[in-house]
Amino acid sequence: MLLGAFITLIIFIIVYLLLAPIRLVVNTDRNQYYVEQKGLVKAQIAPDEKDILKIKMKVLFFKFNIYPLRKNKTSKIRKKQVKTKSTKRYLNFKKVIRVIKSFKIKRFHLYIDTGDCISNAKLYPVFALLNYFNVDCKVNFTGRNSLILAIENRPIRIIKSFINF
């Protein structure tokens, strides 16, 4: 009975990991840049006073910061690098395109001002045409530039794009 419950729990966790959406959000209005898998992991890029940036990680119930631009204190000691035979793996272009197609754009807003009214006037008909295809692109003459982009994918779709031909 206990073994059956444990196996059911493991299967539930695997199914959740395959079906839970992974979101990439870029919002320049609110300075939010993060990747998350709901309920499990969230990695957010944030500015820092000492360093240029830091990555705020939240894994389950644990929160910690990573400073990618800091020098490691152990980097002074270098070990000799041993050359090994490298097997070159080339990515198949069709597989890369299938993986890119598996991503879904949930939200896209682009507000742009080039600073030149003539360039803005030239962009206006292009953005009006894009708005015809349900893309929210707007040209403004007020100096406001912003991008809101939310992309979502599920790990099962990525795996399917590698398997299917």
GIMOQUI-V822228 format. One record per run of one state. SS is the DSSP state (2 for helix, 1 for strand, 0 for the rest). FROM is the first residue (numbers start at 0). LEN is the number of residues. Records with the same first field share a line. If there is no record, write none. Layout:
BEGIN
SS->FROM-LEN ; FROM-LEN
END
This chain:
BEGIN
0->0-1 ; 19-1 ; 27-4 ; 37-3 ; 47-5 ; 59-2 ; 66-6 ; 76-16 ; 101-2 ; 112-4 ; 132-3 ; 139-6 ; 163-2
2->1-18 ; 72-4 ; 92-9 ; 116-16 ; 154-9
1->20-7 ; 31-6 ; 40-7 ; 52-7 ; 61-5 ; 103-9 ; 135-4 ; 145-9
END
